[in-house]
Amino acid sequence: MSKKVAIVLAGSGVQDGSEIYETTLTLLRLDQLGIKYGCFAPDIPQHEVVDHWRGEATSETRNVLVEAARVARGEISPLDELSASDFDAVIVPGGFGVAKNLSDFAEAGSQMVINEVLREVLIEFHDARKPIGLICIAPVLVPRLFGAGIAVTIGNDPAVAGAISAMGGLHRTCPVDDIVVDFEHRIVTTPAYMVANRISEAAEGIFKLVERISEMADIKM
């Protein structure tokens, strides 16, 4: 039976949603491997809307699910409809939407609160021993979700690595073309655009992450 992976999005665009290149590269590699996927996002207002041309916040209001639908070409469902029983693994691409919409990490740092629906979904995957992939800034969620002592990476940013450590996580410095795997907790992370300067650089680590998630999904635990 073909594997199926859930993708959790946080909007559309690096500054206020999901990083589009990271999302596209994830979907591309899944498709190349013949793995089916389903996209999900919370049906909530965005924390803020950023003009990506000028790099400035605007007075607009937008919905995370509606914006994420742009990236998913309309094939997306509300996050509260995601069940771990329907999928073999889950991947969360990066982008500031993770730190603004899926959590309040952008403002609260190590004191952050995670969106409750996302929390329930990811804990369900973790409890079911199904692999979890987190890209770019998304690994900051791990210690708050699953407790202390889990190895993750966001690359080499000292401030974000420090916040992970403050929450009890184990940050591992990692180059853009590699991954960090916590085999016990079945969690795979890669820095992507926390480090990458080019889309081809981000692709190397993201492709490795997707491939490792696929391998881990074949091993039932």
PyMOL commands that place a pseudoatom at each C-alpha (Angstrom):
pseudoatom trace, name=CA, resn=MET, resi=1, chain=A, elem=C, hetatm=0, pos=[0.000, 0.000, 0.000]
pseudoatom trace, name=CA, resn=SER, resi=2, chain=A, elem=C, hetatm=0, pos=[1.277, 3.460, -0.880]
pseudoatom trace, name=CA, resn=LYS, resi=3, chain=A, elem=C, hetatm=0, pos=[2.386, 5.651, 1.986]
pseudoatom trace, name=CA, resn=LYS, resi=4, chain=A, elem=C, hetatm=0, pos=[0.598, 8.920, 2.718]
pseudoatom trace, name=CA, resn=VAL, resi=5, chain=A, elem=C, hetatm=0, pos=[2.093, 11.958, 4.455]
pseudoatom trace, name=CA, resn=ALA, resi=6, chain=A, elem=C, hetatm=0, pos=[0.258, 14.904, 6.007]
pseudoatom trace, name=CA, resn=ILE, resi=7, chain=A, elem=C, hetatm=0, pos=[1.668, 18.390, 5.393]
pseudoatom trace, name=CA, resn=VAL, resi=8, chain=A, elem=C, hetatm=0, pos=[0.788, 21.123, 7.900]
pseudoatom trace, name=CA, resn=LEU, resi=9, chain=A, elem=C, hetatm=0, pos=[0.899, 24.651, 6.488]
pseudoatom trace, name=CA, resn=ALA, resi=10, chain=A, elem=C, hetatm=0, pos=[0.835, 28.036, 8.219]
pseudoatom trace, name=CA, resn=GLY, resi=11, chain=A, elem=C, hetatm=0, pos=[-0.270, 30.351, 5.415]
pseudoatom trace, name=CA, resn=SER, resi=12, chain=A, elem=C, hetatm=0, pos=[1.524, 31.475, 2.272]
pseudoatom trace, name=CA, resn=GLY, resi=13, chain=A, elem=C, hetatm=0, pos=[4.833, 33.330, 2.240]
pseudoatom trace, name=CA, resn=VAL, resi=14, chain=A, elem=C, hetatm=0, pos=[8.026, 33.290, 4.273]
pseudoatom trace, name=CA, resn=GLN, resi=15, chain=A, elem=C, hetatm=0, pos=[7.299, 36.421, 6.328]
pseudoatom trace, name=CA, resn=ASP, resi=16, chain=A, elem=C, hetatm=0, pos=[3.817, 35.552, 7.573]
pseudoatom trace, name=CA, resn=GLY, resi=17, chain=A, elem=C, hetatm=0, pos=[3.036, 31.990, 6.490]
pseudoatom trace, name=CA, resn=SER, resi=18, chain=A, elem=C, hetatm=0, pos=[4.687, 28.827, 5.195]
pseudoatom trace, name=CA, resn=GLU, resi=19, chain=A, elem=C, hetatm=0, pos=[7.916, 29.195, 3.231]
pseudoatom trace, name=CA, resn=ILE, resi=20, chain=A, elem=C, hetatm=0, pos=[6.778, 28.471, -0.321]
pseudoatom trace, name=CA, resn=TYR, resi=21, chain=A, elem=C, hetatm=0, pos=[10.009, 26.971, -1.640]
pseudoatom trace, name=CA, resn=GLU, resi=22, chain=A, elem=C, hetatm=0, pos=[10.311, 24.658, 1.370]
pseudoatom trace, name=CA, resn=THR, resi=23, chain=A, elem=C, hetatm=0, pos=[6.722, 23.541, 0.940]
pseudoatom trace, name=CA, resn=THR, resi=24, chain=A, elem=C, hetatm=0, pos=[7.083, 22.992, -2.801]
pseudoatom trace, name=CA, resn=LEU, resi=25, chain=A, elem=C, hetatm=0, pos=[10.327, 21.057, -2.421]
pseudoatom trace, name=CA, resn=THR, resi=26, chain=A, elem=C, hetatm=0, pos=[8.682, 18.826, 0.187]
pseudoatom trace, name=CA, resn=LEU, resi=27, chain=A, elem=C, hetatm=0, pos=[5.720, 18.106, -2.075]
pseudoatom trace, name=CA, resn=LEU, resi=28, chain=A, elem=C, hetatm=0, pos=[8.010, 17.565, -5.067]
pseudoatom trace, name=CA, resn=ARG, resi=29, chain=A, elem=C, hetatm=0, pos=[10.135, 14.947, -3.331]
pseudoatom trace, name=CA, resn=LEU, resi=30, chain=A, elem=C, hetatm=0, pos=[7.095, 13.134, -1.976]
pseudoatom trace, name=CA, resn=ASP, resi=31, chain=A, elem=C, hetatm=0, pos=[5.650, 12.994, -5.484]
pseudoatom trace, name=CA, resn=GLN, resi=32, chain=A, elem=C, hetatm=0, pos=[8.955, 11.823, -6.968]
pseudoatom trace, name=CA, resn=LEU, resi=33, chain=A, elem=C, hetatm=0, pos=[8.974, 8.973, -4.447]
pseudoatom trace, name=CA, resn=GLY, resi=34, chain=A, elem=C, hetatm=0, pos=[5.398, 8.045, -5.291]
pseudoatom trace, name=CA, resn=ILE, resi=35, chain=A, elem=C, hetatm=0, pos=[4.136, 9.041, -1.845]
pseudoatom trace, name=CA, resn=LYS, resi=36, chain=A, elem=C, hetatm=0, pos=[0.667, 10.512, -1.568]
pseudoatom trace, name=CA, resn=TYR, resi=37, chain=A, elem=C, hetatm=0, pos=[0.112, 13.565, 0.599]
pseudoatom trace, name=CA, resn=GLY, resi=38, chain=A, elem=C, hetatm=0, pos=[-2.634, 15.716, 2.059]
pseudoatom trace, name=CA, resn=CYS, resi=39, chain=A, elem=C, hetatm=0, pos=[-2.311, 19.369, 3.069]
pseudoatom trace, name=CA, resn=PHE, resi=40, chain=A, elem=C, hetatm=0, pos=[-3.849, 20.915, 6.185]
pseudoatom trace, name=CA, resn=ALA, resi=41, chain=A, elem=C, hetatm=0, pos=[-3.858, 24.320, 7.882]
pseudoatom trace, name=CA, resn=PRO, resi=42, chain=A, elem=C, hetatm=0, pos=[-5.663, 25.856, 10.857]
pseudoatom trace, name=CA, resn=ASP, resi=43, chain=A, elem=C, hetatm=0, pos=[-8.784, 27.860, 10.035]
pseudoatom trace, name=CA, resn=ILE, resi=44, chain=A, elem=C, hetatm=0, pos=[-7.719, 30.927, 12.022]
pseudoatom trace, name=CA, resn=PRO, resi=45, chain=A, elem=C, hetatm=0, pos=[-6.814, 34.576, 11.339]
pseudoatom trace, name=CA, resn=GLN, resi=46, chain=A, elem=C, hetatm=0, pos=[-3.169, 35.283, 10.548]
pseudoatom trace, name=CA, resn=HIS, resi=47, chain=A, elem=C, hetatm=0, pos=[-1.202, 36.962, 13.305]
pseudoatom trace, name=CA, resn=GLU, resi=48, chain=A, elem=C, hetatm=0, pos=[-0.233, 39.644, 10.783]
pseudoatom trace, name=CA, resn=VAL, resi=49, chain=A, elem=C, hetatm=0, pos=[-0.015, 40.178, 7.032]
pseudoatom trace, name=CA, resn=VAL, resi=50, chain=A, elem=C, hetatm=0, pos=[3.339, 41.211, 5.570]
pseudoatom trace, name=CA, resn=ASP, resi=51, chain=A, elem=C, hetatm=0, pos=[3.848, 42.909, 2.214]
pseudoatom trace, name=CA, resn=HIS, resi=52, chain=A, elem=C, hetatm=0, pos=[6.558, 40.618, 0.859]
pseudoatom trace, name=CA, resn=TRP, resi=53, chain=A, elem=C, hetatm=0, pos=[7.671, 43.192, -1.711]
pseudoatom trace, name=CA, resn=ARG, resi=54, chain=A, elem=C, hetatm=0, pos=[8.298, 45.955, 0.812]
pseudoatom trace, name=CA, resn=GLY, resi=55, chain=A, elem=C, hetatm=0, pos=[8.947, 43.705, 3.808]
pseudoatom trace, name=CA, resn=GLU, resi=56, chain=A, elem=C, hetatm=0, pos=[6.484, 45.637, 5.940]
pseudoatom trace, name=CA, resn=ALA, resi=57, chain=A, elem=C, hetatm=0, pos=[3.447, 44.620, 7.988]
pseudoatom trace, name=CA, resn=THR, resi=58, chain=A, elem=C, hetatm=0, pos=[0.127, 45.876, 6.619]
pseudoatom trace, name=CA, resn=SER, resi=59, chain=A, elem=C, hetatm=0, pos=[-3.328, 46.515, 8.067]
pseudoatom trace, name=CA, resn=GLU, resi=60, chain=A, elem=C, hetatm=0, pos=[-4.853, 43.650, 6.069]
pseudoatom trace, name=CA, resn=THR, resi=61, chain=A, elem=C, hetatm=0, pos=[-6.490, 40.638, 7.680]
pseudoatom trace, name=CA, resn=ARG, resi=62, chain=A, elem=C, hetatm=0, pos=[-6.199, 37.190, 6.147]
pseudoatom trace, name=CA, resn=ASN, resi=63, chain=A, elem=C, hetatm=0, pos=[-7.059, 33.613, 7.063]
pseudoatom trace, name=CA, resn=VAL, resi=64, chain=A, elem=C, hetatm=0, pos=[-4.320, 30.995, 7.455]
pseudoatom trace, name=CA, resn=LEU, resi=65, chain=A, elem=C, hetatm=0, pos=[-6.303, 28.209, 5.769]
pseudoatom trace, name=CA, resn=VAL, resi=66, chain=A, elem=C, hetatm=0, pos=[-7.367, 30.413, 2.862]
pseudoatom trace, name=CA, resn=GLU, resi=67, chain=A, elem=C, hetatm=0, pos=[-3.808, 31.612, 2.280]
pseudoatom trace, name=CA, resn=ALA, resi=68, chain=A, elem=C, hetatm=0, pos=[-2.342, 28.115, 2.587]
pseudoatom trace, name=CA, resn=ALA, resi=69, chain=A, elem=C, hetatm=0, pos=[-4.816, 26.970, -0.070]
pseudoatom trace, name=CA, resn=ARG, resi=70, chain=A, elem=C, hetatm=0, pos=[-2.847, 29.090, -2.562]
pseudoatom trace, name=CA, resn=VAL, resi=71, chain=A, elem=C, hetatm=0, pos=[0.225, 26.921, -2.031]
pseudoatom trace, name=CA, resn=ALA, resi=72, chain=A, elem=C, hetatm=0, pos=[-1.776, 23.683, -2.070]
pseudoatom trace, name=CA, resn=ARG, resi=73, chain=A, elem=C, hetatm=0, pos=[-3.626, 24.660, -5.278]
pseudoatom trace, name=CA, resn=GLY, resi=74, chain=A, elem=C, hetatm=0, pos=[-6.891, 24.535, -3.349]
pseudoatom trace, name=CA, resn=GLU, resi=75, chain=A, elem=C, hetatm=0, pos=[-6.449, 20.924, -2.242]
pseudoatom trace, name=CA, resn=ILE, resi=76, chain=A, elem=C, hetatm=0, pos=[-6.349, 21.475, 1.496]
pseudoatom trace, name=CA, resn=SER, resi=77, chain=A, elem=C, hetatm=0, pos=[-8.428, 20.745, 4.589]
pseudoatom trace, name=CA, resn=PRO, resi=78, chain=A, elem=C, hetatm=0, pos=[-8.841, 22.388, 8.008]
pseudoatom trace, name=CA, resn=LEU, resi=79, chain=A, elem=C, hetatm=0, pos=[-6.258, 21.176, 10.499]
pseudoatom trace, name=CA, resn=ASP, resi=80, chain=A, elem=C, hetatm=0, pos=[-8.927, 19.917, 12.897]
pseudoatom trace, name=CA, resn=GLU, resi=81, chain=A, elem=C, hetatm=0, pos=[-9.839, 17.292, 10.271]
pseudoatom trace, name=CA, resn=LEU, resi=82, chain=A, elem=C, hetatm=0, pos=[-6.367, 15.745, 10.336]
pseudoatom trace, name=CA, resn=SER, resi=83, chain=A, elem=C, hetatm=0, pos=[-6.141, 12.365, 12.045]
pseudoatom trace, name=CA, resn=ALA, resi=84, chain=A, elem=C, hetatm=0, pos=[-2.895, 10.465, 12.490]
pseudoatom trace, name=CA, resn=SER, resi=85, chain=A, elem=C, hetatm=0, pos=[-4.775, 7.252, 11.763]
pseudoatom trace, name=CA, resn=ASP, resi=86, chain=A, elem=C, hetatm=0, pos=[-5.161, 8.347, 8.130]
pseudoatom trace, name=CA, resn=PHE, resi=87, chain=A, elem=C, hetatm=0, pos=[-1.464, 9.028, 7.492]
pseudoatom trace, name=CA, resn=ASP, resi=88, chain=A, elem=C, hetatm=0, pos=[1.923, 7.369, 7.897]
pseudoatom trace, name=CA, resn=ALA, resi=89, chain=A, elem=C, hetatm=0, pos=[3.843, 10.537, 8.831]
pseudoatom trace, name=CA, resn=VAL, resi=90, chain=A, elem=C, hetatm=0, pos=[3.562, 14.315, 9.090]
pseudoatom trace, name=CA, resn=ILE, resi=91, chain=A, elem=C, hetatm=0, pos=[5.837, 17.140, 7.893]
pseudoatom trace, name=CA, resn=VAL, resi=92, chain=A, elem=C, hetatm=0, pos=[5.737, 20.809, 8.893]
pseudoatom trace, name=CA, resn=PRO, resi=93, chain=A, elem=C, hetatm=0, pos=[7.604, 23.190, 6.533]
pseudoatom trace, name=CA, resn=GLY, resi=94, chain=A, elem=C, hetatm=0, pos=[9.087, 26.389, 7.926]
pseudoatom trace, name=CA, resn=GLY, resi=95, chain=A, elem=C, hetatm=0, pos=[8.397, 30.075, 7.412]
pseudoatom trace, name=CA, resn=PHE, resi=96, chain=A, elem=C, hetatm=0, pos=[7.524, 32.715, 9.989]
pseudoatom trace, name=CA, resn=GLY, resi=97, chain=A, elem=C, hetatm=0, pos=[3.933, 31.474, 9.979]
pseudoatom trace, name=CA, resn=VAL, resi=98, chain=A, elem=C, hetatm=0, pos=[5.151, 28.663, 12.223]
pseudoatom trace, name=CA, resn=ALA, resi=99, chain=A, elem=C, hetatm=0, pos=[6.337, 31.262, 14.728]
pseudoatom trace, name=CA, resn=LYS, resi=100, chain=A, elem=C, hetatm=0, pos=[3.342, 33.599, 14.271]
pseudoatom trace, name=CA, resn=ASN, resi=101, chain=A, elem=C, hetatm=0, pos=[0.318, 31.453, 13.388]
pseudoatom trace, name=CA, resn=LEU, resi=102, chain=A, elem=C, hetatm=0, pos=[1.085, 27.920, 14.560]
pseudoatom trace, name=CA, resn=SER, resi=103, chain=A, elem=C, hetatm=0, pos=[2.653, 29.327, 17.730]
pseudoatom trace, name=CA, resn=ASP, resi=104, chain=A, elem=C, hetatm=0, pos=[3.634, 32.674, 19.216]
pseudoatom trace, name=CA, resn=PHE, resi=105, chain=A, elem=C, hetatm=0, pos=[7.365, 31.908, 19.207]
pseudoatom trace, name=CA, resn=ALA, resi=106, chain=A, elem=C, hetatm=0, pos=[8.124, 35.113, 17.261]
pseudoatom trace, name=CA, resn=GLU, resi=107, chain=A, elem=C, hetatm=0, pos=[6.948, 37.155, 20.253]
pseudoatom trace, name=CA, resn=ALA, resi=108, chain=A, elem=C, hetatm=0, pos=[7.248, 34.834, 23.240]
pseudoatom trace, name=CA, resn=GLY, resi=109, chain=A, elem=C, hetatm=0, pos=[10.424, 32.888, 22.440]
pseudoatom trace, name=CA, resn=SER, resi=110, chain=A, elem=C, hetatm=0, pos=[11.005, 30.031, 24.870]
pseudoatom trace, name=CA, resn=GLN, resi=111, chain=A, elem=C, hetatm=0, pos=[7.759, 30.938, 26.673]
pseudoatom trace, name=CA, resn=MET, resi=112, chain=A, elem=C, hetatm=0, pos=[5.731, 30.267, 23.540]
pseudoatom trace, name=CA, resn=VAL, resi=113, chain=A, elem=C, hetatm=0, pos=[2.289, 28.721, 23.339]
pseudoatom trace, name=CA, resn=ILE, resi=114, chain=A, elem=C, hetatm=0, pos=[1.468, 26.362, 20.465]
pseudoatom trace, name=CA, resn=ASN, resi=115, chain=A, elem=C, hetatm=0, pos=[-1.850, 26.369, 18.613]
pseudoatom trace, name=CA, resn=GLU, resi=116, chain=A, elem=C, hetatm=0, pos=[-3.974, 23.827, 20.479]
pseudoatom trace, name=CA, resn=VAL, resi=117, chain=A, elem=C, hetatm=0, pos=[-5.209, 21.986, 17.387]
pseudoatom trace, name=CA, resn=LEU, resi=118, chain=A, elem=C, hetatm=0, pos=[-1.649, 21.613, 16.103]
pseudoatom trace, name=CA, resn=ARG, resi=119, chain=A, elem=C, hetatm=0, pos=[-0.528, 20.441, 19.532]
pseudoatom trace, name=CA, resn=GLU, resi=120, chain=A, elem=C, hetatm=0, pos=[-3.178, 17.717, 19.616]
pseudoatom trace, name=CA, resn=VAL, resi=121, chain=A, elem=C, hetatm=0, pos=[-2.408, 16.594, 16.052]
pseudoatom trace, name=CA, resn=LEU, resi=122, chain=A, elem=C, hetatm=0, pos=[1.348, 16.329, 16.481]
pseudoatom trace, name=CA, resn=ILE, resi=123, chain=A, elem=C, hetatm=0, pos=[1.058, 14.602, 19.845]
pseudoatom trace, name=CA, resn=GLU, resi=124, chain=A, elem=C, hetatm=0, pos=[-1.289, 12.104, 18.205]
pseudoatom trace, name=CA, resn=PHE, resi=125, chain=A, elem=C, hetatm=0, pos=[1.358, 11.314, 15.559]
pseudoatom trace, name=CA, resn=HIS, resi=126, chain=A, elem=C, hetatm=0, pos=[4.061, 11.102, 18.224]
pseudoatom trace, name=CA, resn=ASP, resi=127, chain=A, elem=C, hetatm=0, pos=[2.028, 8.803, 20.443]
pseudoatom trace, name=CA, resn=ALA, resi=128, chain=A, elem=C, hetatm=0, pos=[1.293, 6.578, 17.443]
pseudoatom trace, name=CA, resn=ARG, resi=129, chain=A, elem=C, hetatm=0, pos=[5.070, 6.353, 16.771]
pseudoatom trace, name=CA, resn=LYS, resi=130, chain=A, elem=C, hetatm=0, pos=[4.616, 7.839, 13.305]
pseudoatom trace, name=CA, resn=PRO, resi=131, chain=A, elem=C, hetatm=0, pos=[7.541, 9.901, 11.927]
pseudoatom trace, name=CA, resn=ILE, resi=132, chain=A, elem=C, hetatm=0, pos=[7.465, 13.697, 12.231]
pseudoatom trace, name=CA, resn=GLY, resi=133, chain=A, elem=C, hetatm=0, pos=[9.507, 15.966, 9.958]
pseudoatom trace, name=CA, resn=LEU, resi=134, chain=A, elem=C, hetatm=0, pos=[10.109, 19.622, 10.800]
pseudoatom trace, name=CA, resn=ILE, resi=135, chain=A, elem=C, hetatm=0, pos=[11.855, 22.107, 8.521]
pseudoatom trace, name=CA, resn=CYS, resi=136, chain=A, elem=C, hetatm=0, pos=[13.582, 25.463, 9.076]
pseudoatom trace, name=CA, resn=ILE, resi=137, chain=A, elem=C, hetatm=0, pos=[12.122, 27.195, 12.180]
pseudoatom trace, name=CA, resn=ALA, resi=138, chain=A, elem=C, hetatm=0, pos=[9.531, 24.450, 12.841]
pseudoatom trace, name=CA, resn=PRO, resi=139, chain=A, elem=C, hetatm=0, pos=[11.854, 22.352, 15.088]
pseudoatom trace, name=CA, resn=VAL, resi=140, chain=A, elem=C, hetatm=0, pos=[11.417, 24.962, 17.859]
pseudoatom trace, name=CA, resn=LEU, resi=141, chain=A, elem=C, hetatm=0, pos=[8.053, 23.293, 18.505]
pseudoatom trace, name=CA, resn=VAL, resi=142, chain=A, elem=C, hetatm=0, pos=[9.609, 19.997, 19.574]
pseudoatom trace, name=CA, resn=PRO, resi=143, chain=A, elem=C, hetatm=0, pos=[10.641, 20.581, 23.211]
pseudoatom trace, name=CA, resn=ARG, resi=144, chain=A, elem=C, hetatm=0, pos=[7.379, 22.348, 24.021]
pseudoatom trace, name=CA, resn=LEU, resi=145, chain=A, elem=C, hetatm=0, pos=[5.376, 19.512, 22.438]
pseudoatom trace, name=CA, resn=PHE, resi=146, chain=A, elem=C, hetatm=0, pos=[7.262, 16.396, 23.425]
pseudoatom trace, name=CA, resn=GLY, resi=147, chain=A, elem=C, hetatm=0, pos=[9.461, 17.297, 26.368]
pseudoatom trace, name=CA, resn=ALA, resi=148, chain=A, elem=C, hetatm=0, pos=[13.165, 17.625, 27.071]
pseudoatom trace, name=CA, resn=GLY, resi=149, chain=A, elem=C, hetatm=0, pos=[16.101, 15.802, 25.574]
pseudoatom trace, name=CA, resn=ILE, resi=150, chain=A, elem=C, hetatm=0, pos=[15.051, 15.450, 21.923]
pseudoatom trace, name=CA, resn=ALA, resi=151, chain=A, elem=C, hetatm=0, pos=[17.726, 16.289, 19.329]
pseudoatom trace, name=CA, resn=VAL, resi=152, chain=A, elem=C, hetatm=0, pos=[16.725, 18.797, 16.626]
pseudoatom trace, name=CA, resn=THR, resi=153, chain=A, elem=C, hetatm=0, pos=[18.358, 21.407, 14.408]
pseudoatom trace, name=CA, resn=ILE, resi=154, chain=A, elem=C, hetatm=0, pos=[17.576, 24.838, 13.022]
pseudoatom trace, name=CA, resn=GLY, resi=155, chain=A, elem=C, hetatm=0, pos=[21.100, 25.124, 11.600]
pseudoatom trace, name=CA, resn=ASN, resi=156, chain=A, elem=C, hetatm=0, pos=[23.362, 27.415, 13.594]
pseudoatom trace, name=CA, resn=ASP, resi=157, chain=A, elem=C, hetatm=0, pos=[21.348, 30.463, 14.698]
pseudoatom trace, name=CA, resn=PRO, resi=158, chain=A, elem=C, hetatm=0, pos=[22.505, 31.083, 18.306]
pseudoatom trace, name=CA, resn=ALA, resi=159, chain=A, elem=C, hetatm=0, pos=[19.346, 32.881, 19.461]
pseudoatom trace, name=CA, resn=VAL, resi=160, chain=A, elem=C, hetatm=0, pos=[16.929, 30.221, 18.234]
pseudoatom trace, name=CA, resn=ALA, resi=161, chain=A, elem=C, hetatm=0, pos=[19.235, 27.399, 19.345]
pseudoatom trace, name=CA, resn=GLY, resi=162, chain=A, elem=C, hetatm=0, pos=[19.360, 29.047, 22.756]
pseudoatom trace, name=CA, resn=ALA, resi=163, chain=A, elem=C, hetatm=0, pos=[15.575, 29.154, 22.959]
pseudoatom trace, name=CA, resn=ILE, resi=164, chain=A, elem=C, hetatm=0, pos=[15.413, 25.457, 22.100]
pseudoatom trace, name=CA, resn=SER, resi=165, chain=A, elem=C, hetatm=0, pos=[17.909, 24.713, 24.863]
pseudoatom trace, name=CA, resn=ALA, resi=166, chain=A, elem=C, hetatm=0, pos=[15.962, 26.896, 27.310]
pseudoatom trace, name=CA, resn=MET, resi=167, chain=A, elem=C, hetatm=0, pos=[12.901, 24.726, 26.667]
pseudoatom trace, name=CA, resn=GLY, resi=168, chain=A, elem=C, hetatm=0, pos=[14.909, 21.567, 27.342]
pseudoatom trace, name=CA, resn=GLY, resi=169, chain=A, elem=C, hetatm=0, pos=[15.638, 20.608, 23.745]
pseudoatom trace, name=CA, resn=LEU, resi=170, chain=A, elem=C, hetatm=0, pos=[18.973, 19.375, 22.411]
pseudoatom trace, name=CA, resn=HIS, resi=171, chain=A, elem=C, hetatm=0, pos=[20.029, 21.585, 19.527]
pseudoatom trace, name=CA, resn=ARG, resi=172, chain=A, elem=C, hetatm=0, pos=[22.512, 20.127, 17.039]
pseudoatom trace, name=CA, resn=THR, resi=173, chain=A, elem=C, hetatm=0, pos=[24.398, 22.411, 14.644]
pseudoatom trace, name=CA, resn=CYS, resi=174, chain=A, elem=C, hetatm=0, pos=[23.761, 21.177, 11.113]
pseudoatom trace, name=CA, resn=PRO, resi=175, chain=A, elem=C, hetatm=0, pos=[24.687, 22.282, 7.571]
pseudoatom trace, name=CA, resn=VAL, resi=176, chain=A, elem=C, hetatm=0, pos=[21.967, 23.085, 5.059]
pseudoatom trace, name=CA, resn=ASP, resi=177, chain=A, elem=C, hetatm=0, pos=[22.459, 19.844, 3.134]
pseudoatom trace, name=CA, resn=ASP, resi=178, chain=A, elem=C, hetatm=0, pos=[21.963, 17.516, 6.079]
pseudoatom trace, name=CA, resn=ILE, resi=179, chain=A, elem=C, hetatm=0, pos=[19.428, 16.364, 8.661]
pseudoatom trace, name=CA, resn=VAL, resi=180, chain=A, elem=C, hetatm=0, pos=[19.291, 15.557, 12.363]
pseudoatom trace, name=CA, resn=VAL, resi=181, chain=A, elem=C, hetatm=0, pos=[17.419, 12.406, 13.321]
pseudoatom trace, name=CA, resn=ASP, resi=182, chain=A, elem=C, hetatm=0, pos=[16.169, 11.510, 16.785]
pseudoatom trace, name=CA, resn=PHE, resi=183, chain=A, elem=C, hetatm=0, pos=[15.522, 7.814, 16.268]
pseudoatom trace, name=CA, resn=GLU, resi=184, chain=A, elem=C, hetatm=0, pos=[13.927, 7.239, 19.656]
pseudoatom trace, name=CA, resn=HIS, resi=185, chain=A, elem=C, hetatm=0, pos=[11.243, 9.862, 19.058]
pseudoatom trace, name=CA, resn=ARG, resi=186, chain=A, elem=C, hetatm=0, pos=[11.150, 9.380, 15.252]
pseudoatom trace, name=CA, resn=ILE, resi=187, chain=A, elem=C, hetatm=0, pos=[11.689, 13.083, 14.585]
pseudoatom trace, name=CA, resn=VAL, resi=188, chain=A, elem=C, hetatm=0, pos=[13.679, 14.408, 11.603]
pseudoatom trace, name=CA, resn=THR, resi=189, chain=A, elem=C, hetatm=0, pos=[14.730, 18.056, 11.207]
pseudoatom trace, name=CA, resn=THR, resi=190, chain=A, elem=C, hetatm=0, pos=[16.694, 20.125, 8.658]
pseudoatom trace, name=CA, resn=PRO, resi=191, chain=A, elem=C, hetatm=0, pos=[17.712, 23.826, 8.565]
pseudoatom trace, name=CA, resn=ALA, resi=192, chain=A, elem=C, hetatm=0, pos=[16.590, 24.739, 5.004]
pseudoatom trace, name=CA, resn=TYR, resi=193, chain=A, elem=C, hetatm=0, pos=[16.202, 28.536, 4.789]
pseudoatom trace, name=CA, resn=MET, resi=194, chain=A, elem=C, hetatm=0, pos=[17.489, 29.096, 8.299]
pseudoatom trace, name=CA, resn=VAL, resi=195, chain=A, elem=C, hetatm=0, pos=[20.824, 28.573, 6.516]
pseudoatom trace, name=CA, resn=ALA, resi=196, chain=A, elem=C, hetatm=0, pos=[20.199, 28.299, 2.763]
pseudoatom trace, name=CA, resn=ASN, resi=197, chain=A, elem=C, hetatm=0, pos=[21.084, 31.048, 0.326]
pseudoatom trace, name=CA, resn=ARG, resi=198, chain=A, elem=C, hetatm=0, pos=[19.715, 29.277, -2.746]
pseudoatom trace, name=CA, resn=ILE, resi=199, chain=A, elem=C, hetatm=0, pos=[16.765, 27.005, -3.454]
pseudoatom trace, name=CA, resn=SER, resi=200, chain=A, elem=C, hetatm=0, pos=[19.133, 24.239, -4.578]
pseudoatom trace, name=CA, resn=GLU, resi=201, chain=A, elem=C, hetatm=0, pos=[20.813, 24.334, -1.164]
pseudoatom trace, name=CA, resn=ALA, resi=202, chain=A, elem=C, hetatm=0, pos=[17.499, 24.050, 0.660]
pseudoatom trace, name=CA, resn=ALA, resi=203, chain=A, elem=C, hetatm=0, pos=[16.523, 21.176, -1.614]
pseudoatom trace, name=CA, resn=GLU, resi=204, chain=A, elem=C, hetatm=0, pos=[19.394, 18.950, -0.488]
pseudoatom trace, name=CA, resn=GLY, resi=205, chain=A, elem=C, hetatm=0, pos=[18.401, 18.844, 3.171]
pseudoatom trace, name=CA, resn=ILE, resi=206, chain=A, elem=C, hetatm=0, pos=[14.659, 18.776, 2.491]
pseudoatom trace, name=CA, resn=PHE, resi=207, chain=A, elem=C, hetatm=0, pos=[15.006, 15.860, 0.082]
pseudoatom trace, name=CA, resn=LYS, resi=208, chain=A, elem=C, hetatm=0, pos=[17.043, 13.962, 2.693]
pseudoatom trace, name=CA, resn=LEU, resi=209, chain=A, elem=C, hetatm=0, pos=[14.389, 14.680, 5.303]
pseudoatom trace, name=CA, resn=VAL, resi=210, chain=A, elem=C, hetatm=0, pos=[11.580, 13.395, 3.078]
pseudoatom trace, name=CA, resn=GLU, resi=211, chain=A, elem=C, hetatm=0, pos=[13.580, 10.294, 2.184]
pseudoatom trace, name=CA, resn=ARG, resi=212, chain=A, elem=C, hetatm=0, pos=[14.333, 9.526, 5.838]
pseudoatom trace, name=CA, resn=ILE, resi=213, chain=A, elem=C, hetatm=0, pos=[10.700, 10.090, 6.831]
pseudoatom trace, name=CA, resn=SER, resi=214, chain=A, elem=C, hetatm=0, pos=[9.698, 7.619, 4.110]
pseudoatom trace, name=CA, resn=GLU, resi=215, chain=A, elem=C, hetatm=0, pos=[12.210, 5.042, 5.361]
pseudoatom trace, name=CA, resn=MET, resi=216, chain=A, elem=C, hetatm=0, pos=[11.067, 5.443, 8.963]
pseudoatom trace, name=CA, resn=ALA, resi=217, chain=A, elem=C, hetatm=0, pos=[7.410, 5.098, 7.951]
pseudoatom trace, name=CA, resn=ASP, resi=218, chain=A, elem=C, hetatm=0, pos=[8.239, 1.648, 6.572]
pseudoatom trace, name=CA, resn=ILE, resi=219, chain=A, elem=C, hetatm=0, pos=[9.391, 0.568, 10.024]
pseudoatom trace, name=CA, resn=LYS, resi=220, chain=A, elem=C, hetatm=0, pos=[6.356, 0.106, 12.252]
pseudoatom trace, name=CA, resn=MET, resi=221, chain=A, elem=C, hetatm=0, pos=[7.037, 0.521, 15.956]
for i in range(1, 221): cmd.bond("trace and resi %d" % i, "trace and resi %d" % (i + 1))
show_as sticks, trace
zoom trace
